[in-house]
Amino acid sequence: MREARRLLACAFGATLAGVVPLASARLSAAQPPAAVARTPVPLAATPIARLDLPWWRERHEAVLTRVRSGRADLIFLGDSITENWEKRGPEPWRNFQPGWTRFYGDRNAVNMGFKGDTTASLLWRIRNGEVDGITPSVAIVLIGANNLGRVHWSAPDTVAGIDAILAELRRRLPTTKIILLAVLPSARSPWVTRNTAEINEALARHYAARPDLAAYIDLGALFTKEGSLDRSAFYDPLLTPPDPPLHPTAQTQERMAAAIEPTVARLMGDRNHLDEPR
């Protein structure tokens, strides 16, 4: 809860410091306040840094160093689910490296996943150097799950945040093709389940018909079995103590990579890695 309060305080502080004076400066006797009224920007679409967290600041600096040091043909932008591609472990369910190596090891891929990030923090990172000076062929975006966590942002606000992220990517990376993944299902609460569905329905309506904006892919079917959520697709129940299903196992994440591989290969203009022997 402290993190949620901090995020809200930072965002409201930025809003009060930046938006209110601008509106006040435009007021005049001939221009009543109603004439300059604006629709408030939701926190989910407001850039919010997490620089007070040392590990987050260090990871941001590491990403900046990486993108300045070499080619980045494929970038992944997201939260802990994306960051998990870097995990190694003795148990097969937490060893993500074989899947990453198989599909992305030869593609100059950069992992820009930060655990705990909301749409607001990803938007801040995009605006503060993480995509500067690079021209990736493809950007894969998976974000929004944490909007439904401690900060408890609504589905419409989360969609606004995702829209802001994609608009910012198109502005900064005009030649990059974007793959937008639907928010993955989880079993955290009925409210989360309902809002996840609402988010994905809105994204599908907007982006499925606009491939020029993004290639939208919903991987939800990988997480269901006989019409119900497949808890074995997640590693959280295997933790000690167990948590509600949220994060895909390494095997599930490799199946995610396989499901999007034809689209990745087509947009990158390279070979389909599913055609290669394992």
C-alpha positions as CSV (number, residue, x, y, z in Angstrom):
1,M,0.0,0.0,0.0
2,R,2.9,2.4,0.6
3,E,3.9,2.0,-3.1
4,A,0.4,2.8,-4.2
5,R,0.2,5.9,-2.0
6,R,3.6,7.0,-3.2
7,L,2.6,6.6,-6.9
8,L,-0.6,8.5,-6.3
9,A,1.1,11.3,-4.4
10,C,3.8,11.6,-7.1
11,A,1.3,11.7,-9.9
12,F,-1.0,14.2,-8.2
13,G,2.0,16.3,-7.4
14,A,3.1,16.4,-11.0
15,T,-0.4,17.3,-12.1
16,L,-0.7,20.1,-9.6
17,A,2.7,21.4,-10.5
18,G,2.3,21.2,-14.2
19,V,-1.3,21.5,-15.3
20,V,-2.9,23.9,-12.9
21,P,-0.5,26.9,-13.5
22,L,-0.8,26.4,-17.3
23,A,-4.6,26.6,-17.1
24,S,-4.4,29.6,-14.8
25,A,-2.1,31.4,-17.1
26,R,-4.6,31.2,-19.9
27,L,-7.5,32.6,-17.9
28,S,-8.6,36.2,-18.5
29,A,-11.6,38.4,-18.0
30,A,-12.7,37.7,-21.5
31,Q,-12.1,34.0,-21.2
32,P,-14.1,32.3,-18.4
33,P,-12.7,29.2,-16.7
34,A,-15.2,27.0,-18.5
35,A,-13.6,27.9,-21.8
36,V,-10.3,26.3,-20.9
37,A,-11.6,23.3,-19.0
38,R,-9.8,20.1,-19.9
39,T,-10.6,16.4,-19.5
40,P,-8.3,15.2,-16.7
41,V,-5.6,12.8,-17.8
42,P,-5.9,9.6,-15.8
43,L,-2.9,8.6,-13.7
44,A,-2.6,5.5,-15.8
45,A,-1.7,7.8,-18.8
46,T,0.5,10.1,-16.7
47,P,4.3,9.4,-16.7
48,I,5.3,8.3,-13.2
49,A,8.9,7.3,-12.3
50,R,9.9,4.9,-9.6
51,L,13.4,6.4,-9.1
52,D,13.1,6.2,-5.3
53,L,13.6,2.4,-5.7
54,P,17.4,1.8,-6.1
55,W,17.0,-1.4,-8.1
56,W,14.5,0.3,-10.5
57,R,16.8,3.2,-11.0
58,E,19.8,0.9,-11.7
59,R,17.8,-1.2,-14.1
60,H,16.7,1.9,-16.0
61,E,20.3,3.0,-16.2
62,A,21.3,-0.5,-17.4
63,V,18.7,-0.3,-20.2
64,L,20.0,3.1,-21.3
65,T,23.5,1.8,-21.4
66,R,22.4,-1.3,-23.4
67,V,20.5,0.7,-26.1
68,R,23.5,3.1,-26.4
69,S,26.0,0.3,-26.9
70,G,24.7,-1.7,-29.8
71,R,21.9,-2.7,-32.1
72,A,18.4,-3.3,-30.7
73,D,16.4,-5.0,-33.4
74,L,13.6,-6.3,-31.1
75,I,12.5,-4.7,-27.9
76,F,10.2,-6.0,-25.1
77,L,8.4,-3.4,-23.0
78,G,6.5,-4.5,-19.9
79,D,6.4,-5.6,-16.3
80,S,7.6,-8.6,-14.3
81,I,6.2,-11.1,-16.9
82,T,8.5,-9.6,-19.5
83,E,11.4,-9.2,-17.0
84,N,11.1,-12.9,-16.2
85,W,12.7,-13.8,-19.5
86,E,16.0,-13.1,-17.7
87,K,15.4,-15.6,-14.9
88,R,17.4,-18.8,-14.5
89,G,16.6,-21.5,-12.0
90,P,17.1,-25.1,-11.1
91,E,13.4,-25.8,-11.4
92,P,12.1,-26.0,-15.0
93,W,9.2,-23.8,-14.2
94,R,11.4,-20.8,-13.4
95,N,14.2,-21.4,-16.0
96,F,13.2,-19.0,-18.8
97,Q,16.5,-18.9,-20.6
98,P,16.0,-21.8,-23.0
99,G,12.8,-20.2,-24.4
100,W,14.5,-16.8,-24.7
101,T,17.5,-18.3,-26.4
102,R,15.4,-20.3,-28.8
103,F,13.3,-17.4,-30.0
104,Y,15.2,-14.2,-29.4
105,G,18.9,-15.1,-28.8
106,D,19.9,-14.2,-32.3
107,R,17.7,-11.2,-32.8
108,N,19.5,-8.4,-30.9
109,A,16.7,-8.4,-28.5
110,V,16.5,-6.1,-25.5
111,N,14.4,-6.8,-22.4
112,M,12.8,-3.7,-21.0
113,G,10.5,-5.4,-18.5
114,F,10.4,-4.0,-15.0
115,K,8.6,-5.8,-12.2
116,G,5.8,-3.9,-10.7
117,D,5.5,-1.4,-13.5
118,T,2.2,0.1,-14.4
119,T,1.3,1.8,-17.7
120,A,2.4,5.1,-16.1
121,S,5.9,3.9,-15.3
122,L,6.4,2.3,-18.7
123,L,5.3,5.6,-20.3
124,W,7.9,7.5,-18.2
125,R,10.6,5.1,-19.2
126,I,9.8,5.5,-22.9
127,R,9.8,9.3,-22.5
128,N,13.1,9.2,-20.6
129,G,15.6,7.6,-23.0
130,E,14.8,3.9,-23.2
131,V,14.0,4.0,-26.9
132,D,16.1,6.9,-27.9
133,G,18.7,6.4,-30.6
134,I,17.5,3.0,-31.7
135,T,15.4,1.8,-34.6
136,P,14.1,-1.7,-33.7
137,S,12.2,-3.6,-36.3
138,V,9.6,-4.7,-33.8
139,A,8.5,-3.7,-30.3
140,I,6.4,-6.1,-28.2
141,V,4.3,-4.5,-25.5
142,L,2.7,-6.4,-22.6
143,I,1.5,-4.1,-19.8
144,G,-1.5,-3.4,-17.6
145,A,-1.6,-6.2,-15.0
146,N,-0.2,-4.0,-12.3
147,N,-2.8,-1.3,-13.0
148,L,-5.3,-3.7,-11.5
149,G,-3.1,-4.4,-8.4
150,R,-2.2,-2.1,-5.6
151,V,-3.0,1.1,-7.5
152,H,-6.4,-0.3,-8.5
153,W,-6.9,1.7,-11.7
154,S,-10.0,1.1,-13.8
155,A,-10.2,-0.7,-17.1
156,P,-10.9,2.6,-19.0
157,D,-8.0,4.3,-17.4
158,T,-5.7,1.3,-18.2
159,V,-6.8,1.4,-21.8
160,A,-6.0,5.1,-21.9
161,G,-2.5,4.3,-20.5
162,I,-1.9,1.6,-23.1
163,D,-3.1,4.0,-25.9
164,A,-0.7,6.6,-24.6
165,I,2.2,4.1,-24.6
166,L,1.5,3.0,-28.2
167,A,1.1,6.7,-29.4
168,E,4.4,7.5,-27.8
169,L,6.2,4.6,-29.4
170,R,4.8,5.5,-32.8
171,R,6.0,9.1,-32.4
172,R,9.5,8.1,-31.3
173,L,9.9,5.0,-33.4
174,P,8.0,5.7,-36.6
175,T,9.4,2.8,-38.5
176,T,9.0,0.2,-35.8
177,K,6.2,-2.4,-36.0
178,I,4.3,-2.8,-32.7
179,I,2.9,-6.1,-31.4
180,L,0.4,-5.4,-28.6
181,L,-0.4,-8.4,-26.3
182,A,-3.7,-8.5,-24.4
183,V,-3.4,-8.4,-20.6
184,L,-3.0,-11.9,-19.5
185,P,-5.7,-13.6,-17.3
186,S,-5.0,-14.2,-13.6
187,A,-6.9,-15.3,-10.5
188,R,-6.4,-12.4,-8.2
189,S,-10.0,-11.4,-7.6
190,P,-13.3,-11.2,-9.5
191,W,-12.8,-7.4,-9.9
192,V,-9.4,-8.1,-11.6
193,T,-10.9,-10.8,-13.8
194,R,-13.8,-8.5,-14.9
195,N,-11.5,-5.5,-15.6
196,T,-9.0,-7.6,-17.5
197,A,-11.8,-8.8,-19.8
198,E,-13.0,-5.2,-20.2
199,I,-9.5,-4.0,-21.1
200,N,-9.0,-6.7,-23.7
201,E,-12.4,-6.1,-25.2
202,A,-11.6,-2.4,-25.7
203,L,-8.1,-3.1,-27.1
204,A,-9.6,-5.7,-29.5
205,R,-12.2,-3.2,-30.7
206,H,-9.6,-0.5,-31.4
207,Y,-6.5,-2.4,-32.6
208,A,-7.7,-5.6,-34.2
209,A,-9.2,-3.5,-37.0
210,R,-6.1,-1.2,-37.2
211,P,-3.1,-3.3,-37.9
212,D,-1.3,-0.2,-39.0
213,L,-1.3,0.9,-35.4
214,A,-0.4,-2.5,-33.9
215,A,-0.7,-6.2,-34.4
216,Y,-3.0,-7.1,-31.5
217,I,-2.7,-10.7,-30.2
218,D,-4.8,-12.2,-27.3
219,L,-3.0,-15.2,-25.8
220,G,-5.7,-15.9,-23.3
221,A,-6.5,-19.4,-24.7
222,L,-3.1,-20.6,-23.6
223,F,-4.2,-20.1,-20.0
224,T,-7.5,-22.0,-20.1
225,K,-8.4,-25.6,-19.8
226,E,-11.9,-27.0,-20.3
227,G,-13.3,-23.5,-20.1
228,S,-11.6,-22.6,-16.8
229,L,-8.3,-20.9,-15.9
230,D,-5.5,-23.4,-15.9
231,R,-3.6,-22.9,-12.7
232,S,-0.8,-25.1,-13.9
233,A,0.1,-22.4,-16.5
234,F,1.3,-20.2,-13.7
235,Y,4.2,-20.5,-11.2
236,D,2.8,-18.4,-8.4
237,P,1.0,-21.4,-6.8
238,L,4.4,-23.2,-6.6
239,L,5.9,-20.5,-4.5
240,T,6.4,-20.8,-0.7
241,P,4.0,-19.4,0.4
242,P,1.8,-19.7,-2.7
243,D,0.3,-16.7,-4.4
244,P,-2.7,-16.4,-6.7
245,P,-2.0,-17.3,-10.4
246,L,-0.5,-14.3,-12.2
247,H,3.0,-15.1,-13.7
248,P,3.3,-17.7,-16.5
249,T,5.7,-20.6,-15.9
250,A,8.8,-20.8,-18.1
251,Q,7.0,-23.5,-20.2
252,T,3.9,-21.3,-20.6
253,Q,6.0,-18.3,-21.6
254,E,7.7,-20.4,-24.2
255,R,4.3,-21.3,-25.6
256,M,3.5,-17.6,-25.7
257,A,6.6,-17.0,-27.7
258,A,5.7,-19.8,-30.1
259,A,2.2,-18.4,-30.5
260,I,3.4,-15.0,-31.5
261,E,6.5,-16.2,-33.5
262,P,4.8,-16.2,-37.0
263,T,3.9,-12.5,-36.4
264,V,7.3,-11.7,-35.0
265,A,9.1,-13.3,-38.0
266,R,6.8,-11.7,-40.5
267,L,7.2,-8.2,-39.1
268,M,10.9,-8.6,-38.6
269,G,11.3,-10.0,-42.1
270,D,13.4,-13.0,-40.8
271,R,13.0,-16.7,-40.5
272,N,10.3,-18.4,-38.4
273,H,12.1,-20.0,-35.5
274,L,9.4,-22.6,-35.2
275,D,10.7,-24.2,-38.3
276,E,14.1,-24.9,-36.8
277,P,14.9,-28.1,-34.8
278,R,15.1,-27.6,-31.1
